Amino acid sequence: MKSVPLSTVVDKLKSHLSKKEIITISRVVIIEESNPALEVFQNAITVEHGSSEIKNSNFFGVQIRHAFIITSQKSRSEVG
């Protein structure tokens, strides 16, 4: 499965959020499928073309105070 370019995600966010909302975002991250920690993350959170909110968690060695996950699902070849 091909990763969506970060610029595409940022452009979509900009088109749907106000300037005030945009400045509250500290980072946008795309996790590559080759990242070994992705499976652990996807076991904890699965969402397709929606959003899931997480608070006070640590994933990928990053402390996350508040985040929205837009899409995170195992590729169809992994689902069985």
N, C-alpha and C positions, 0 to 999 in steps of 0.2 A: 504494500500500500504506500503510495507516494504522499509525502508530507506537504502540507499547504505552506506556502511561503509566509514568513512572519509579516511581511508588508501587506499581504492580502488580509490577514486577520486584523491588523491595526487599522487598515482602511475601513473594514466593516465596522469595527468599534467606533471609529470617528463618525461614520455616517448614522449611527444609531444612538450615540450618547451626546449629551450637552457638553459644552466646554468645561463647565463646573464638574461634571462627572468624569471627564477625561483626566483632569488634573489630580483626581483622587487615586488614579491607577499608578502604582509604583513600578510594575513591570508586566510584560506579556511574554509568556514562555511557551515554546513548542517543544515537547519532549520527543526526541527521535525514537523510532521503534527499536533501534539497536541499543538503547540505554537499558542495561540489565535491571535497573530499579523499576522500570515501567510495569513489569508484571505484578510486583508488590502493590504498586499504586492502583492498577486496574482491578486487583482483587478487593481493594478497599472502596473504590469509587468507579462506577460505570454509568455513563450517560451518553446518549447519542443525540446530537443536534438539539440539545436543550441546555439546561444548566444545573449544576449541583453546587451548593455552597459548603465550604469547609472553614472551620475556625480552629485556631490554636493547635496546629498539627505540624509535623515535620516530615517532609518528603524530599528526597533527593539531597539530603543534607541541608535543606533550607527550612528555617523556622517560618511557618506561615501563620500570620495573625488572622487574616481573613482573605479568602479567595473564592472565585467562581470558576468552576470547571465547565467549559462549554461542550467539549466532546472528549470522551475517553472511553474507548471500548476495545476489546481484543479484536484483532483482525479475524475475518471469517475463517481463515485457515487454522486459527488457534482454537476456535470455538468447536466443541465436539460433543 
